[in-house]
Amino acid sequence: MSHEGIRMISREESERAEQADKPLPPTSISPAKVKIAISEGTGVEIVWKDGHRSQWTFPYLRDACPCATCHEEREKTGRAVGEPRPQPKQLLPLYTPPAKPLSAEPVGNYAIKFKWADGHESGIYSWDFLRRLDEGLVK
């Protein structure tokens, strides 16, 4: 009998995974106010209808991109959501400007989408994803 693919997890990990799968209340994933500071280059701030306030920098959001390509790359390398990509080891490292969107647009009533300066634009950041990201419920 093979146990390949079976992974033992702690009680805390099990509870966190269970919490991450629970639906959030509608007021928790409905923004009352959204501020996207593209010209300032600072980031995104959301005040939710339940009164909670969330803030993220643009580099963090770029590194937390929810698209399939970015998700698979993080899984392969073992990076956490929002963790920056490691810089290649070079004698003279090249300067990489911090991530910044060129534009942001709503996706229906449920998400926002960024067009990043690095050309990436396939990630759709749903309100549910952003709230779970803020609460540490996204892996």
Buried (B, 14 or more C-beta within 10 A) or exposed (E): EEEEEEEEEEEEEEEBEEEEEEEBEEEBBBBEEBEBEBEEEBBBBBBBBBEBEBEBBBBBBBBBBBBEEBBEEBEEEEBEBBEEEEEEEEEEEEEEEEBBBEEBEEEEEBBBBBBBBEEBBBBBBBBBBBBBBBBEBBE
